[in-house]
Amino acid sequence: MLAVDVRQSLRRGQTVAEGAARWWRFSTQTIGKHGDFLLAFVDGGVCVGAFRIVGSEPDATAGGKYAFDLAPAARFQWALGRRLPLPPGRNPARILTGRHLREFLDAAPQRTSATDND
C-alpha cells in the first residue's frame, strides 16, 4: 500500500484525488509490489483520501515519476480523518508494509485484506 502527502496540492487548490494522482517518485519494483492501493494524507499523517490504483504510468521526461489512475476505495473510507501508521521519514511518498500495514489493517472496523479490490 502506498501513501502520499497531498498537503502542497491542497494548498494549490487541487482536490485530494488530483493531488494523489499527480507525479510521485516510486520505483517500478515498488509499484509492482505495493501499488494496489494509495492513501492520501496531510499534516500529522491524517488520512484524507483512500483510493484503489487502477493504473499507473511513469514519465521519463518527469524523472520517471508515476501518475496514477485512481478510483475511490470504499473499503478504506473508515480511515478518513484518522492518523495513519506511517513509516518514519519526511519523504512525501511512502510505502506501508510490514508492521505499519498490519497496524493500519488491524484498525479497520472489520478485518480487511490488502488484496481486496475495492
N, CA, C and O atoms as CSV, one atom per row, in Angstrom:
chain,resi,resn,atom,element,x,y,z
A,1,MET,N,N,0.851,-1.161,0.000
A,1,MET,CA,C,0.000,0.000,0.000
A,1,MET,C,C,0.903,1.233,0.000
A,1,MET,O,O,1.882,1.310,0.743
A,2,LEU,N,N,0.548,2.187,-0.849
A,2,LEU,CA,C,1.312,3.427,-0.957
A,2,LEU,C,C,0.586,4.541,-0.212
A,2,LEU,O,O,-0.634,4.493,-0.052
A,3,ALA,N,N,1.326,5.529,0.236
A,3,ALA,CA,C,0.751,6.696,0.898
A,3,ALA,C,C,1.497,7.933,0.415
A,3,ALA,O,O,2.722,7.921,0.287
A,4,VAL,N,N,0.752,8.996,0.150
A,4,VAL,CA,C,1.356,10.230,-0.354
A,4,VAL,C,C,0.818,11.439,0.400
A,4,VAL,O,O,-0.350,11.481,0.788
A,5,ASP,N,N,1.684,12.411,0.596
A,5,ASP,CA,C,1.345,13.653,1.295
A,5,ASP,C,C,0.791,14.641,0.271
A,5,ASP,O,O,1.521,15.105,-0.604
A,6,VAL,N,N,-0.487,14.961,0.379
A,6,VAL,CA,C,-1.138,15.852,-0.595
A,6,VAL,C,C,-1.266,17.286,-0.084
A,6,VAL,O,O,-1.970,18.094,-0.691
A,7,ARG,N,N,-0.615,17.605,0.993
A,7,ARG,CA,C,-0.723,18.934,1.606
A,7,ARG,C,C,-0.447,20.063,0.608
A,7,ARG,O,O,-1.226,21.011,0.514
A,8,GLN,N,N,0.661,19.963,-0.139
A,8,GLN,CA,C,1.009,21.019,-1.098
A,8,GLN,C,C,-0.037,21.146,-2.205
A,8,GLN,O,O,-0.352,22.254,-2.639
A,9,SER,N,N,-0.565,20.030,-2.655
A,9,SER,CA,C,-1.580,20.048,-3.700
A,9,SER,C,C,-2.838,20.762,-3.223
A,9,SER,O,O,-3.437,21.535,-3.970
A,10,LEU,N,N,-3.235,20.509,-1.992
A,10,LEU,CA,C,-4.427,21.158,-1.445
A,10,LEU,C,C,-4.214,22.659,-1.320
A,10,LEU,O,O,-5.137,23.441,-1.546
A,11,ARG,N,N,-3.000,23.063,-0.961
A,11,ARG,CA,C,-2.690,24.496,-0.867
A,11,ARG,C,C,-2.792,25.179,-2.226
A,11,ARG,O,O,-3.076,26.374,-2.302
A,12,ARG,N,N,-2.561,24.427,-3.294
A,12,ARG,CA,C,-2.661,24.980,-4.657
A,12,ARG,C,C,-4.081,24.889,-5.198
A,12,ARG,O,O,-4.318,25.218,-6.360
A,13,GLY,N,N,-5.026,24.449,-4.379
A,13,GLY,CA,C,-6.421,24.413,-4.786
A,13,GLY,C,C,-6.853,23.125,-5.482
A,13,GLY,O,O,-7.971,23.045,-5.992
A,14,GLN,N,N,-5.987,22.122,-5.508
A,14,GLN,CA,C,-6.367,20.853,-6.106
A,14,GLN,C,C,-7.197,20.042,-5.122
A,14,GLN,O,O,-7.137,20.267,-3.913
A,15,THR,N,N,-7.973,19.096,-5.648
A,15,THR,CA,C,-8.710,18.184,-4.785
A,15,THR,C,C,-7.747,17.119,-4.251
A,15,THR,O,O,-6.613,17.002,-4.717
A,16,VAL,N,N,-8.207,16.360,-3.286
A,16,VAL,CA,C,-7.401,15.258,-2.752
A,16,VAL,C,C,-7.069,14.274,-3.864
A,16,VAL,O,O,-5.925,13.837,-3.988
A,17,ALA,N,N,-8.064,13.924,-4.674
A,17,ALA,CA,C,-7.853,12.960,-5.762
A,17,ALA,C,C,-6.846,13.487,-6.779
A,17,ALA,O,O,-5.997,12.733,-7.254
A,18,GLU,N,N,-6.930,14.774,-7.120
A,18,GLU,CA,C,-5.972,15.355,-8.068
A,18,GLU,C,C,-4.556,15.324,-7.495
A,18,GLU,O,O,-3.608,14.988,-8.205
A,19,GLY,N,N,-4.411,15.664,-6.240
A,19,GLY,CA,C,-3.100,15.663,-5.607
A,19,GLY,C,C,-2.517,14.264,-5.486
A,19,GLY,O,O,-1.317,14.064,-5.675
A,20,ALA,N,N,-3.369,13.301,-5.172
A,20,ALA,CA,C,-2.903,11.922,-5.023
A,20,ALA,C,C,-2.497,11.323,-6.365
A,20,ALA,O,O,-1.606,10.475,-6.416
A,21,ALA,N,N,-3.126,11.744,-7.432
A,21,ALA,CA,C,-2.860,11.184,-8.761
A,21,ALA,C,C,-1.645,11.806,-9.439
A,21,ALA,O,O,-1.150,11.264,-10.426
A,22,ARG,N,N,-1.164,12.919,-8.934
A,22,ARG,CA,C,-0.060,13.617,-9.604
A,22,ARG,C,C,1.227,12.813,-9.552
A,22,ARG,O,O,1.261,11.746,-8.940
A,23,TRP,N,N,2.244,13.286,-10.157
A,23,TRP,CA,C,3.526,12.576,-10.307
A,23,TRP,C,C,4.207,12.330,-8.972
A,23,TRP,O,O,4.492,13.263,-8.220
A,24,TRP,N,N,4.463,11.048,-8.688
A,24,TRP,CA,C,5.132,10.630,-7.456
A,24,TRP,C,C,6.324,9.752,-7.780
A,24,TRP,O,O,6.288,8.969,-8.728
A,25,ARG,N,N,7.375,9.882,-6.996
A,25,ARG,CA,C,8.602,9.110,-7.229
A,25,ARG,C,C,8.548,7.782,-6.469
A,25,ARG,O,O,8.728,7.731,-5.252
A,26,PHE,N,N,8.297,6.721,-7.219
A,26,PHE,CA,C,8.362,5.349,-6.730
A,26,PHE,C,C,9.118,4.553,-7.774
A,26,PHE,O,O,9.132,4.926,-8.947
A,27,SER,N,N,9.737,3.477,-7.370
A,27,SER,CA,C,10.415,2.626,-8.346
A,27,SER,C,C,9.390,1.712,-9.017
A,27,SER,O,O,8.303,1.482,-8.488
A,28,THR,N,N,9.753,1.203,-10.176
A,28,THR,CA,C,8.896,0.255,-10.890
A,28,THR,C,C,8.637,-0.963,-10.016
A,28,THR,O,O,7.523,-1.485,-9.986
A,29,GLN,N,N,9.665,-1.416,-9.306
A,29,GLN,CA,C,9.516,-2.567,-8.420
A,29,GLN,C,C,8.519,-2.266,-7.298
A,29,GLN,O,O,7.694,-3.116,-6.964
A,30,THR,N,N,8.584,-1.086,-6.724
A,30,THR,CA,C,7.659,-0.702,-5.652
A,30,THR,C,C,6.228,-0.674,-6.166
A,30,THR,O,O,5.321,-1.176,-5.503
A,31,ILE,N,N,6.020,-0.091,-7.339
A,31,ILE,CA,C,4.676,-0.037,-7.918
A,31,ILE,C,C,4.156,-1.457,-8.147
A,31,ILE,O,O,3.002,-1.756,-7.838
A,32,GLY,N,N,5.006,-2.325,-8.686
A,32,GLY,CA,C,4.588,-3.700,-8.953
A,32,GLY,C,C,4.255,-4.483,-7.700
A,32,GLY,O,O,3.347,-5.314,-7.704
A,33,LYS,N,N,4.984,-4.220,-6.630
A,33,LYS,CA,C,4.813,-4.998,-5.402
A,33,LYS,C,C,3.781,-4.399,-4.443
A,33,LYS,O,O,3.091,-5.141,-3.743
A,34,HIS,N,N,3.666,-3.066,-4.402
A,34,HIS,CA,C,2.821,-2.415,-3.399
A,34,HIS,C,C,1.759,-1.492,-3.993
A,34,HIS,O,O,1.038,-0.827,-3.249
A,35,GLY,N,N,1.652,-1.442,-5.312
A,35,GLY,CA,C,0.796,-0.458,-5.963
A,35,GLY,C,C,-0.637,-0.867,-6.208
A,35,GLY,O,O,-1.148,-0.662,-7.309
A,36,ASP,N,N,-1.309,-1.442,-5.215
A,36,ASP,CA,C,-2.733,-1.771,-5.344
A,36,ASP,C,C,-3.621,-0.652,-4.813
A,36,ASP,O,O,-4.646,-0.325,-5.410
A,37,PHE,N,N,-3.218,-0.067,-3.681
A,37,PHE,CA,C,-3.998,0.984,-3.034
A,37,PHE,C,C,-3.104,2.161,-2.694
A,37,PHE,O,O,-1.897,2.009,-2.508
A,38,LEU,N,N,-3.714,3.344,-2.615
A,38,LEU,CA,C,-2.989,4.563,-2.284
A,38,LEU,C,C,-3.802,5.343,-1.266
A,38,LEU,O,O,-4.997,5.572,-1.458
A,39,LEU,N,N,-3.158,5.747,-0.192
A,39,LEU,CA,C,-3.788,6.594,0.822
A,39,LEU,C,C,-3.182,7.987,0.722
A,39,LEU,O,O,-1.966,8.134,0.596
A,40,ALA,N,N,-4.026,9.002,0.778
A,40,ALA,CA,C,-3.554,10.387,0.768
A,40,ALA,C,C,-3.600,10.904,2.201
A,40,ALA,O,O,-4.564,10.663,2.927
A,41,PHE,N,N,-2.544,11.619,2.603
A,41,PHE,CA,C,-2.507,12.157,3.959
A,41,PHE,C,C,-2.029,13.596,3.955
A,41,PHE,O,O,-1.465,14.084,2.976
A,42,VAL,N,N,-2.272,14.269,5.083
A,42,VAL,CA,C,-1.820,15.645,5.299
A,42,VAL,C,C,-1.067,15.692,6.627
A,42,VAL,O,O,-0.714,14.656,7.192
A,43,ASP,N,N,-0.829,16.904,7.112
A,43,ASP,CA,C,-0.066,17.131,8.349
A,43,ASP,C,C,-0.379,16.103,9.425
A,43,ASP,O,O,-1.541,15.797,9.693
A,44,GLY,N,N,0.658,15.585,10.026
A,44,GLY,CA,C,0.493,14.632,11.105
A,44,GLY,C,C,0.072,13.248,10.636
A,44,GLY,O,O,-0.223,12.382,11.460
A,45,GLY,N,N,0.039,13.026,9.335
A,45,GLY,CA,C,-0.319,11.713,8.816
A,45,GLY,C,C,-1.802,11.415,8.840
A,45,GLY,O,O,-2.192,10.247,8.845
A,46,VAL,N,N,-2.642,12.446,8.855
A,46,VAL,CA,C,-4.087,12.240,8.867
A,46,VAL,C,C,-4.561,11.872,7.459
A,46,VAL,O,O,-4.259,12.564,6.487
A,47,CYS,N,N,-5.301,10.778,7.371
A,47,CYS,CA,C,-5.794,10.283,6.083
A,47,CYS,C,C,-6.922,11.165,5.565
A,47,CYS,O,O,-7.898,11.413,6.273
A,48,VAL,N,N,-6.787,11.636,4.327
A,48,VAL,CA,C,-7.826,12.464,3.702
A,48,VAL,C,C,-8.352,11.847,2.412
A,48,VAL,O,O,-9.251,12.404,1.781
A,49,GLY,N,N,-7.802,10.705,2.015
A,49,GLY,CA,C,-8.266,10.036,0.797
A,49,GLY,C,C,-7.803,8.597,0.757
A,49,GLY,O,O,-6.694,8.278,1.184
A,50,ALA,N,N,-8.666,7.720,0.237
A,50,ALA,CA,C,-8.341,6.298,0.103
A,50,ALA,C,C,-8.741,5.857,-1.301
A,50,ALA,O,O,-9.896,6.003,-1.701
A,51,PHE,N,N,-7.782,5.320,-2.040
A,51,PHE,CA,C,-8.010,5.007,-3.449
A,51,PHE,C,C,-7.472,3.626,-3.829
A,51,PHE,O,O,-6.515,3.126,-3.238
A,52,ARG,N,N,-8.106,3.038,-4.818
A,52,ARG,CA,C,-7.589,1.838,-5.472
A,52,ARG,C,C,-6.847,2.326,-6.701
A,52,ARG,O,O,-7.364,3.161,-7.443
A,53,ILE,N,N,-5.648,1.822,-6.927
A,53,ILE,CA,C,-4.876,2.220,-8.097
A,53,ILE,C,C,-5.336,1.371,-9.276
A,53,ILE,O,O,-5.111,0.161,-9.310
A,54,VAL,N,N,-5.979,2.019,-10.237
A,54,VAL,CA,C,-6.500,1.345,-11.423
A,54,VAL,C,C,-5.400,1.206,-12.474
A,54,VAL,O,O,-5.360,0.224,-13.215
A,55,GLY,N,N,-4.520,2.187,-12.531
A,55,GLY,CA,C,-3.415,2.177,-13.477
A,55,GLY,C,C,-2.345,3.152,-13.030
A,55,GLY,O,O,-2.597,4.059,-12.237
A,56,SER,N,N,-1.152,2.949,-13.551
A,56,SER,CA,C,-0.043,3.857,-13.243
A,56,SER,C,C,0.875,3.914,-14.447
A,56,SER,O,O,0.997,2.956,-15.210
A,57,GLU,N,N,1.521,5.066,-14.598
A,57,GLU,CA,C,2.393,5.253,-15.754
A,57,GLU,C,C,3.558,6.160,-15.391
A,57,GLU,O,O,3.353,7.264,-14.886
A,58,PRO,N,N,4.781,5.701,-15.647
A,58,PRO,CA,C,5.945,6.564,-15.407
A,58,PRO,C,C,6.149,7.518,-16.581
A,58,PRO,O,O,5.762,7.222,-17.712
A,59,ASP,N,N,6.754,8.649,-16.300
A,59,ASP,CA,C,7.061,9.613,-17.347
A,59,ASP,C,C,8.560,9.891,-17.303
A,59,ASP,O,O,9.054,10.531,-16.375
A,60,ALA,N,N,9.273,9.407,-18.306
A,60,ALA,CA,C,10.725,9.593,-18.364
A,60,ALA,C,C,11.098,11.073,-18.379
A,60,ALA,O,O,12.154,11.442,-17.865
A,61,THR,N,N,10.253,11.928,-18.956
A,61,THR,CA,C,10.548,13.356,-19.015
A,61,THR,C,C,10.326,14.035,-17.660
A,61,THR,O,O,10.758,15.170,-17.456
A,62,ALA,N,N,9.653,13.343,-16.735
A,62,ALA,CA,C,9.435,13.882,-15.387
A,62,ALA,C,C,10.275,13.104,-14.383
A,62,ALA,O,O,9.892,12.967,-13.221
A,63,GLY,N,N,11.408,12.601,-14.826
A,63,GLY,CA,C,12.296,11.870,-13.936
A,63,GLY,C,C,11.786,10.494,-13.557
A,63,GLY,O,O,12.221,9.928,-12.555
A,64,GLY,N,N,10.874,9.950,-14.340
A,64,GLY,CA,C,10.339,8.626,-14.059
A,64,GLY,C,C,9.278,8.605,-12.974
A,64,GLY,O,O,8.894,7.536,-12.501
A,65,LYS,N,N,8.804,9.773,-12.576
A,65,LYS,CA,C,7.744,9.823,-11.567
A,65,LYS,C,C,6.475,9.199,-12.134
A,65,LYS,O,O,6.245,9.218,-13.343
A,66,TYR,N,N,5.663,8.652,-11.254
A,66,TYR,CA,C,4.437,7.979,-11.665
A,66,TYR,C,C,3.211,8.864,-11.495
A,66,TYR,O,O,3.113,9.650,-10.553
A,67,ALA,N,N,2.285,8.717,-12.427
A,67,ALA,CA,C,0.948,9.289,-12.311
A,67,ALA,C,C,0.005,8.112,-12.166
A,67,ALA,O,O,0.205,7.063,-12.779
A,68,PHE,N,N,-1.029,8.292,-11.347
A,68,PHE,CA,C,-1.948,7.207,-11.057
A,68,PHE,C,C,-3.345,7.501,-11.566
A,68,PHE,O,O,-3.821,8.635,-11.508
A,69,ASP,N,N,-3.990,6.466,-12.064
A,69,ASP,CA,C,-5.413,6.495,-12.358
A,69,ASP,C,C,-6.056,5.881,-11.126
A,69,ASP,O,O,-5.822,4.714,-10.813
A,70,LEU,N,N,-6.871,6.671,-10.423
A,70,LEU,CA,C,-7.393,6.247,-9.125
A,70,LEU,C,C,-8.913,6.122,-9.122
A,70,LEU,O,O,-9.614,6.834,-9.841
A,71,ALA,N,N,-9.398,5.212,-8.306
A,71,ALA,CA,C,-10.830,5.055,-8.043
A,71,ALA,C,C,-10.993,5.022,-6.519
A,71,ALA,O,O,-10.128,4.494,-5.819
A,72,PRO,N,N,-12.085,5.576,-6.005
A,72,PRO,CA,C,-12.278,5.531,-4.556
A,72,PRO,C,C,-12.242,4.087,-4.042
A,72,PRO,O,O,-12.775,3.178,-4.678
A,73,ALA,N,N,-11.617,3.893,-2.902
A,73,ALA,CA,C,-11.552,2.571,-2.265
A,73,ALA,C,C,-12.535,2.576,-1.097
A,73,ALA,O,O,-12.192,2.964,0.020
A,74,ALA,N,N,-13.751,2.144,-1.370
A,74,ALA,CA,C,-14.809,2.168,-0.360
A,74,ALA,C,C,-14.401,1.419,0.909
A,74,ALA,O,O,-14.785,1.817,2.008
A,75,ARG,N,N,-13.646,0.367,0.773
A,75,ARG,CA,C,-13.296,-0.457,1.932
A,75,ARG,C,C,-12.363,0.248,2.910
A,75,ARG,O,O,-12.197,-0.207,4.041
A,76,PHE,N,N,-11.746,1.362,2.484
A,76,PHE,CA,C,-10.853,2.095,3.376
A,76,PHE,C,C,-11.415,3.457,3.777
A,76,PHE,O,O,-10.686,4.268,4.349
A,77,GLN,N,N,-12.675,3.729,3.497
A,77,GLN,CA,C,-13.271,5.010,3.868
A,77,GLN,C,C,-13.284,5.211,5.380
A,77,GLN,O,O,-13.314,6.348,5.852
A,78,TRP,N,N,-13.263,4.123,6.141
A,78,TRP,CA,C,-13.219,4.208,7.603
A,78,TRP,C,C,-11.967,4.949,8.084
A,78,TRP,O,O,-11.957,5.491,9.189
A,79,ALA,N,N,-10.925,4.974,7.271
A,79,ALA,CA,C,-9.655,5.574,7.683
A,79,ALA,C,C,-9.649,7.095,7.564
A,79,ALA,O,O,-8.782,7.756,8.137
A,80,LEU,N,N,-10.602,7.652,6.830
A,80,LEU,CA,C,-10.627,9.109,6.638
A,80,LEU,C,C,-10.712,9.816,7.990
A,80,LEU,O,O,-11.542,9.481,8.835
A,81,GLY,N,N,-9.842,10.790,8.167
A,81,GLY,CA,C,-9.802,11.555,9.404
A,81,GLY,C,C,-8.970,10.911,10.504
A,81,GLY,O,O,-8.774,11.511,11.561
A,82,ARG,N,N,-8.484,9.708,10.271
A,82,ARG,CA,C,-7.655,9.014,11.259
A,82,ARG,C,C,-6.173,9.180,10.928
A,82,ARG,O,O,-5.792,9.371,9.773
A,83,ARG,N,N,-5.365,9.104,11.954
A,83,ARG,CA,C,-3.916,9.182,11.770
A,83,ARG,C,C,-3.420,7.834,11.253
A,83,ARG,O,O,-3.760,6.785,11.800
A,84,LEU,N,N,-2.618,7.873,10.199
A,84,LEU,CA,C,-2.070,6.658,9.603
A,84,LEU,C,C,-0.786,6.232,10.303
A,84,LEU,O,O,-0.020,7.085,10.752
A,85,PRO,N,N,-0.539,4.940,10.404
A,85,PRO,CA,C,0.712,4.445,10.984
A,85,PRO,C,C,1.826,4.466,9.928
A,85,PRO,O,O,2.261,3.420,9.448
A,86,LEU,N,N,2.271,5.664,9.581
A,86,LEU,CA,C,3.259,5.837,8.515
A,86,LEU,C,C,4.658,5.455,8.982
A,86,LEU,O,O,5.009,5.651,10.146
A,87,PRO,N,N,5.450,4.911,8.068
A,87,PRO,CA,C,6.848,4.666,8.417
A,87,PRO,C,C,7.537,6.008,8.659
A,87,PRO,O,O,7.123,7.022,8.097
A,88,PRO,N,N,8.571,6.027,9.478
A,88,PRO,CA,C,9.256,7.284,9.771
A,88,PRO,C,C,9.912,7.878,8.527
A,88,PRO,O,O,10.254,7.167,7.582
A,89,GLY,N,N,10.074,9.178,8.553
A,89,GLY,CA,C,10.743,9.877,7.465
A,89,GLY,C,C,9.966,11.090,7.017
A,89,GLY,O,O,8.825,11.302,7.427
A,90,ARG,N,N,10.593,11.883,6.172
A,90,ARG,CA,C,9.979,13.110,5.685
A,90,ARG,C,C,9.559,13.010,4.221
A,90,ARG,O,O,8.971,13.945,3.677
A,91,ASN,N,N,9.854,11.902,3.595
A,91,ASN,CA,C,9.509,11.725,2.194
A,91,ASN,C,C,7.985,11.823,2.023
A,91,ASN,O,O,7.242,11.177,2.761
A,92,PRO,N,N,7.514,12.628,1.053
A,92,PRO,CA,C,6.068,12.738,0.853
A,92,PRO,C,C,5.449,11.482,0.227
A,92,PRO,O,O,4.227,11.330,0.237
A,93,ALA,N,N,6.265,10.594,-0.308
A,93,ALA,CA,C,5.778,9.341,-0.890
A,93,ALA,C,C,6.286,8.190,-0.028
A,93,ALA,O,O,7.494,7.992,0.104
A,94,ARG,N,N,5.363,7.433,0.556
A,94,ARG,CA,C,5.731,6.375,1.487
A,94,ARG,C,C,5.149,5.036,1.056
A,94,ARG,O,O,4.267,4.974,0.200
A,95,ILE,N,N,5.654,3.970,1.659
A,95,ILE,CA,C,5.161,2.619,1.413
A,95,ILE,C,C,4.757,2.032,2.754
A,95,ILE,O,O,5.571,1.983,3.676
A,96,LEU,N,N,3.509,1.585,2.878
A,96,LEU,CA,C,3.071,0.901,4.088
A,96,LEU,C,C,3.279,-0.588,3.886
A,96,LEU,O,O,2.615,-1.211,3.057
A,97,THR,N,N,4.193,-1.149,4.637
A,97,THR,CA,C,4.464,-2.583,4.590
A,97,THR,C,C,4.651,-3.080,6.012
A,97,THR,O,O,4.690,-2.291,6.956
A,98,GLY,N,N,4.765,-4.378,6.158
A,98,GLY,CA,C,5.093,-4.984,7.438
A,98,GLY,C,C,4.240,-4.500,8.585
A,98,GLY,O,O,3.011,-4.513,8.516
A,99,ARG,N,N,4.904,-4.074,9.641
A,99,ARG,CA,C,4.228,-3.644,10.873
A,99,ARG,C,C,3.269,-2.483,10.624
A,99,ARG,O,O,2.176,-2.456,11.189
A,100,HIS,N,N,3.660,-1.529,9.790
A,100,HIS,CA,C,2.819,-0.361,9.536
A,100,HIS,C,C,1.535,-0.757,8.808
A,100,HIS,O,O,0.453,-0.281,9.148
A,101,LEU,N,N,1.658,-1.619,7.820
A,101,LEU,CA,C,0.477,-2.078,7.090
A,101,LEU,C,C,-0.419,-2.904,8.008
A,101,LEU,O,O,-1.638,-2.736,7.985
A,102,ARG,N,N,0.154,-3.783,8.807
A,102,ARG,CA,C,-0.629,-4.613,9.731
A,102,ARG,C,C,-1.377,-3.734,10.716
A,102,ARG,O,O,-2.552,-3.978,10.991
A,103,GLU,N,N,-0.711,-2.706,11.257
A,103,GLU,CA,C,-1.355,-1.788,12.203
A,103,GLU,C,C,-2.528,-1.076,11.538
A,103,GLU,O,O,-3.582,-0.911,12.152
A,104,PHE,N,N,-2.353,-0.655,10.290
A,104,PHE,CA,C,-3.430,0.010,9.561
A,104,PHE,C,C,-4.601,-0.946,9.363
A,104,PHE,O,O,-5.740,-0.596,9.672
A,105,LEU,N,N,-4.341,-2.136,8.855
A,105,LEU,CA,C,-5.413,-3.108,8.585
A,105,LEU,C,C,-6.104,-3.564,9.866
A,105,LEU,O,O,-7.312,-3.799,9.865
A,106,ASP,N,N,-5.361,-3.689,10.944
A,106,ASP,CA,C,-5.947,-4.100,12.221
A,106,ASP,C,C,-6.866,-3.039,12.809
A,106,ASP,O,O,-7.724,-3.359,13.632
A,107,ALA,N,N,-6.704,-1.783,12.403
A,107,ALA,CA,C,-7.540,-0.696,12.915
A,107,ALA,C,C,-8.907,-0.645,12.236
A,107,ALA,O,O,-9.795,0.073,12.694
A,108,ALA,N,N,-9.081,-1.387,11.167
A,108,ALA,CA,C,-10.348,-1.386,10.422
A,108,ALA,C,C,-11.479,-1.929,11.278
A,108,ALA,O,O,-11.269,-2.829,12.091
A,109,PRO,N,N,-12.686,-1.384,11.097
A,109,PRO,CA,C,-13.839,-1.902,11.836
A,109,PRO,C,C,-14.095,-3.384,11.563
A,109,PRO,O,O,-14.570,-4.099,12.446
A,110,GLN,N,N,-13.787,-3.851,10.360
A,110,GLN,CA,C,-13.898,-5.264,10.000
A,110,GLN,C,C,-12.539,-5.696,9.508
A,110,GLN,O,O,-11.773,-4.878,8.998
A,111,ARG,N,N,-12.227,-6.976,9.652
A,111,ARG,CA,C,-10.955,-7.483,9.141
A,111,ARG,C,C,-10.885,-7.234,7.645
A,111,ARG,O,O,-11.859,-7.455,6.926
A,112,THR,N,N,-9.712,-6.765,7.170
A,112,THR,CA,C,-9.527,-6.498,5.758
A,112,THR,C,C,-8.287,-7.192,5.247
A,112,THR,O,O,-7.435,-7.633,6.019
A,113,SER,N,N,-8.202,-7.281,3.942
A,113,SER,CA,C,-7.038,-7.874,3.300
A,113,SER,C,C,-6.475,-6.862,2.322
A,113,SER,O,O,-7.233,-6.176,1.637
A,114,ALA,N,N,-5.176,-6.761,2.247
A,114,ALA,CA,C,-4.531,-5.799,1.349
A,114,ALA,C,C,-4.768,-6.163,-0.104
A,114,ALA,O,O,-4.447,-5.366,-0.986
A,115,THR,N,N,-5.316,-7.328,-0.386
A,115,THR,CA,C,-5.515,-7.735,-1.783
A,115,THR,C,C,-6.950,-7.526,-2.251
A,115,THR,O,O,-7.244,-7.799,-3.414
A,116,ASP,N,N,-7.855,-7.055,-1.398
A,116,ASP,CA,C,-9.220,-6.784,-1.855
A,116,ASP,C,C,-9.187,-5.702,-2.913
A,116,ASP,O,O,-8.292,-4.857,-2.913
A,117,ASN,N,N,-10.153,-5.720,-3.813
A,117,ASN,CA,C,-10.109,-4.826,-4.969
A,117,ASN,C,C,-10.943,-3.565,-4.849
A,117,ASN,O,O,-10.912,-2.750,-5.772
A,118,ASP,N,N,-11.673,-3.355,-3.790
A,118,ASP,CA,C,-12.449,-2.127,-3.728
A,118,ASP,C,C,-12.063,-1.322,-2.568
A,118,ASP,O,O,-12.617,-0.243,-2.354
